[in-house]
Amino acid sequence: MMEDKNVLQNNETNSGEDYVVEVENFKKYFPIKSSFLRLVIGNVKAVDGISFKIKRGTTMGLVGESGCGKSTTGRTMLRLQGAPEKGSKVLFSGVDIFKLSRADLRKMRPKVQIIFQDPYSSLSPRMPVGEIIGEGVREHNIVPKEEYDDYISRIMKACGLQEYHKDRYPHEFSGGQRQRICIARALALNPEFIVCDEPVSALDVSIQAQIINLLKQLQKDFNLTYLFISHDLSVVEYISDTVGVMYLGNLVEFSETEKLFSKPLHPYTQALFSAIPVPDPDVKMERIVLEGSIPSPANPPKGCKFHTRCRDCMGICKYAEPVYKEVEPGHFCACHLYNDPREQAEAERIMNEGMAAEALEAEKKAKKAARTKDRKTDKKAEKKNDKKAEK
């Protein structure tokens, strides 16, 4: 713990560090409780063992369907949504956030911030803008008292807000201006890492471009590192340096943005990218339509979680979980289509064992059904004989 304190007290960045954030085997489950006794009867596996790294001064995009665990990942990483499961690691500048004491975490808080999705509900309606932006600055003693007003003015100006906005309340601003206030609130604490949880999804398209350009400019000016969570693949392609694709709590593909968009490897990524609209009437995209709905994270399918909707599904996909590995330099994917001979042999072994277990279970059920049928037949015969005896 003393080593963690020393790291926190040293605000200077080690030039030898390549990564600001390192996530290893990250899991977050939510318990399912019975309605009567409130006993835990299962778990919703919102995030089920993902790993990634984000280089300093870059942006990692995180995409996927609703309910795949994107926002849960971002919020839990910052200790805003409880602790993850055992074995999960989130290292910020080499320090495990979940091993910090309350006092040490308080020292780290200014360095890790979040911009929430809804600019309407994430701002207090009872506080003027100047107080909203400056509350954390005053609480963490970011600047001396005599420099406080000038500092808040500089932050507001950097985010496209005017100094006279300080005394106004959130309801007096448009959606885009409110999101600028949220960005200024995060920026005021002089952070190194910011989780952008769908920051433009609630805004008009024209305003989205302004906010995205603002985030890019702030990143350049202040050397910020972003985890950018979004549904909009076009926005992710524009702002991100690397992109991770999530499906049902797992990271199925990760690579540099240009490489991922030019050559997606995973069938799910290919289906997502086929839905990106192209502003050219002469270009015809081969749309890949996913059949069925996303399975429940409380009861995910065996093997590859995507096999129930995959057009390239093989026998091994139904039984063996694919290995998340580096298929090409810097391009990671979890799919049986890219198995090497050893991984293929292991997957076939698991498939054969699974099929044998299913056959044995089916045989047991058939015998049980036969015994039940025989008992019912015997009971009917007994009743028939009893009736004959009475006559």
N, C-alpha and C positions, 0 to 999 in steps of 0.2 A: 504493500500500500504506500510506503514511503516513496518507492520509485514512481508510482503514479502521481504523487503530489509534486515531485520534482519536475515531471513532464508538464503538469498543468501550470506550474509557476513560470516555466520558461515559454514565453509567448513567441519567441523567434522560431521560425520554421527551419528544420534541418534540411540543408540543401541536398542531402543524400536521399531524402525520402521521395519516392515516386508517387506513392498513393496516399491520399488523405483518408479515404474510407476503404476498409477491407471487411467484407461480410463472408463468414464461413459457416456452412451448414446451418443456416438460419431457419428456425421453425417457430411458428406461433399458432397454438391451438386454442380454441374456445370450447369450454365444457358444455355438454348437453345434459341438462338435469331433468329428472322425472318430475311430473307435475304435482305429485302428492308428497313423497318423502324427500324431494329435492336431492336425490342421489345422482351421482354422475353416471350416465348410461352410455356415453360416447363423447366424441370430440369432433368439432368442425376444424378440419385441417386447412386453415386459411393460408398459411405459408408453410411449405413442407420440405425444407432442406434446400435452400438456394445459396449460392456463393457467387460473389462478384467483387471487383475492385474498381475504384474510381481515381484516376490520376488528378493531381492537383491542377486547378485552373481549367478543367474540362467539364463537359456535361454528359451524363449518362441518361439516356431515355429509357423509360420502362413502360412497355405497352402490353395490351392484352384485353380480353373481354371483361365486362363488368362482373365483379365477384371473383376474379382470379387471384386477388391478394396484393394488388399494387399499393393501394393506400395503406393497408395494414402493414406492409413492409416498411413504408416510409415513416409511419407514425411510431411503430414499435422500435425502429432503429434509434429514435430520439427519446425513448423511454416515455412516450406520451400515452401508451396503451398497454401498460403492464409489462411484465417480464416475459421473454421468450422461453422456449423449452430448454431443458438442460443440453449442453453441448453446443449451443448457439454462440457465435462470437460476432461482435461488431466492434472493430478496432478503428478508433479515430486518432490519427497521427500516432499509431502504435499503442494506444491505450484502450483497453476493453471497457466500453461504456457501462456494461452491466456488472462490473466488479468495483465500481466507484462507490464510495460512501456518499451520503447526502451532501456533505460539505464540499467534497471534491466535484460532485456532479454540478453543484451550484456554480463553481468556478468555470466549468466547461460550458455551461448553458449558453453564454453569449456567442460561443464559437460555432454552435450548431443550431440553426433556425429553420423555420418552416413557413411557407406561404400556403394558406388554405385555399380550397376550391371556391368557396362561396364568399365573395367580398361583402355580402350583405349581412350575413349572420356572424362573421368572424370579427366584427368591430363593435365595440360597446357603444350603444346609442346615447349613453349618458355622459360621455367624455368628449371634449373637443379634440380635434385632430392633433394639435400640438402635444396634448397630454398622452394621447394614444401612442404616438411615435416616441415620446420621451420617457414614458413610464419605466421601460426596461433600462434606459440609459441612466436614469437617476438611481434605480434599484441596484445596478451593478457598478455604479461609479465609473462609467466609461470615460467621462471627462470631468474636470473640475467644475464647481458650481458657476464660477464666473464665465466659463466658456459654454455653458449649457445652451443658452438661447441661440448663439451663433452656430453651434454644432447642429442643432435641430434644423435651422434654416438651410444650412449647407446640404444636409441629407435630403430635405424636401426638394430643394432645387435640383439635386442630382436625379431625383425620381420624377421630375416634371411637375412639381407642385410649387405654388407661390407662397411667399412668406405670410401673406394676409389670410391664407387658409388655416392658419394655426387655431384661430378662435371659432372656426366653424365646426359643425357637427356632421357625422357621417351621412345623415339623411339629406343633407344639402348637396351631396355629390352624386355624379353618375356612376354607373358600374365600373367603367374604366378608371375613373379617378379614385374610387374606393380601392381598387386593386393596387393602384399606385401607392395609396396610403399603407396597405398591407406590406408591400415591398419595402417601403421606407421604414416601417416598424421593424422588419427583419434586418435591414441594412444598418440601422442605427446602432446595433450592438456590435458592429465590426466583426461579422462572422467570417468563417472560412468555408463552411459547408452549409448549403441551403437545400432543403427538400421542397420542391415545387409540386404541390399536390393538385394537378389539373388546374393551374392558375388562370387559364383563359377559356375554360369550357363554358363558363356562365356569361361570356361576353360576346358582343357582336363581332362579326368577322373583321370589320375595319379596325375595331379597337384591339382585337387579338394581335394584329400585326404590330401595333404600337407597343403593346406590352412585351411581346417577344423581342422586339428590337431593343427595348429598354433593358430587358434582362441580359441580352448579349452585350450591350454597352457597359452595364454595371460589372459584368464578369470581366471584361477587358480592363476596366478602370481599377477594380478592387481585387483582381485575381481570385475570384470566387469559384467554388466548385459546386455544381448542381447535380441533384438527382431529379430529373424531370419526368413526372408521371402524367400520362396523357392517353386519350383515346385517338386523338387526331394524328394519324401517321404522317401527314404532310408537315405538320408543325414539328413533330419529333425529328423528321429528316432534316429540317432546316436548322434546328437549334442544337442537335446532339452530336457529340463526337463518337460515342459508342451507344449501342442499343441492346437492351435485353428484352426478350419476348417471354411473357409468363402465360402459363395455362394451368388452371386448377391448382395453384399453389406452388408450381414448379417452374424453374427457368428452363425453357426448352431450347433456346438459342441465344447466343451473345456474340457480338462482333463489332468492328468499326462500322459506322453508319453507311459509308459508301459501299463497303463490301457486302453488308447485309442486304441493302436495298437492290444491289445489282445482281446478287446471287444468293437468295434465301435457300437454305438447305432443308429445314424442317417443313413437313407438309402443312402444319398449322400456320407457320409464318408465310408460306406461299399462298395459303387461302386468305390470310389477312391482307397481304399486299395486292392480291387480285381485286380487292374491293376498293382500292384507292381510285377516286375519280380522275380521269385524264381530260384536261380542257381542250380536247381536239376531237371534233365530230368524225374525223376520218380514221381515227385510231380505234380499233376494236380489241378490247381486253378479253382474255379468256378467263371468265369469272369462275372461281372454284367455290361452289356452294357447299357449305358444311351441313350435313344432314343431322337431324336430331337436335337436342338441346344440351347445354353443358351439364355434366353429371353433378350430383351433390357432393360438395367437399366433405360432408359428414360420412359419406359412404362411397369413396372414389373407386373406380374400376381397378381390377388387378392388372398387373403388368404395366404397359404404357397407358397413362390416363387418357390419352387422345385416341386410343384405338377404336372406341365406339363411334367416332365420327370421321375417321381417316380413310381416304380412298385408296391408300397404299398399304392397308392393314394386312399383316401376315399372321401366320399361326403363332409365332413366338411373341408377337405383340400382346396377345391376350393373357400371357402368363408371366413373361420376364420383363422386368423394368429395364429400360434402356440405360446405358452408361452415358453420363454427361461428360464429354471429352472434347479435346481440341482436334477437330477434323482437318482443318487447315490452319496455318500459322495465324494465331489471333482470332480464329473463328471456332466457337464452341457450339456443340449441338448434342441433343439427347434423342437419338433415333436409331432403330435397328437397321435402317438402310445403310448405315455407315459402320457396321460392325466389322472388326477384323476377324480372322479365323478363330482365334481363341475366344473372343466375345460371342461369336456365333455358336460355337460349340457349347459354351456355358448356357446361353439362352435356350438352345435346343434341349439341353439336359433338364433345365427348369421346366420347359414346356412338357417334356415327357413325364416328369414327376407329377406335374399338375394334372395332366390328362389321366394318368394312372389313378391319382387320388380321386378325381371326379368319377371315373369308372367304378371305383370301389364304393364311393358314396352312392352312386346311382344303383348299384347292386344291392346295397343295404336297404335303400328306400324301397326297391322292388320286392325284396324279401319281406320287409315290414308290411307293405301293402298286401302281399299275398297272405300273410298270417292274419291280418285284420279281416280280409275277405273270408278266409276259412272260418274264423270265429263267428262272423256274422251268419255264414251258411249253417254252421253247427247250431247256432241259437235258433234260426228259423226251423231247422229240422226238429229240434227239441220241442219247440212250441207246437209244431204240427203233430208230433207224436203224443203230446199231452192232450191235445184236443181230441185225438182219436181214442185215447184211453178214457176220457170223460164220457164219450159217447158209448 
